[in-house]
């Protein structure tokens, strides 16, 4: 076999195998996505009016993270794991106040630092519908999720450095009760 400009034929074969394998993974991921997306839907009702956005604006100051997308993805992932086969969950988030707050009066170096204090607990308000396999609404309601003792939850000392760890914990605690406890 002729050598092509210093490229080994084995390298070409290896690249072809990797390309085929990764293409298969992509189609597997794409096939799995509609199932979880159709079982759990999360929408935001007027996010520009959320407490977090009214107080601090919609600019992306929170460690460069789009917190709406991150919380949506987290809720879909966790709720999909909790739901029995055939059931669906529709969640509409009506307000969010993330844990902590900005205190710009500490000076320009602290303007973009989110301060965690007991007086700044996380809060998420939502409505939901749990739909059974037959399409009937089996449970619905509205909830205000909050944790006034979020700093004593142990998340800070557990090594969890996720900037949204307290907010995700609110959703996890709500879902942990299972479909009957929503």
Secondary structure, DSSP 8 states (H G I E B T S, - for coil): ---BTTB-HHHHHHHHHHHHHHHHHHHHHHHHHHHHHHHEEEEES-GGGSHHHHHH-SSS-STT--HHHHHHHHHHHHHHHHS-TT-EEEEEEEEEE-SSEE-GGG-GGGTT-EE--TTS--EEEEEEEEE-TTS-EEEEEEEEEE-TTGGGSSTTTTT---TTHHHHHHHHHHHHT-GGG-
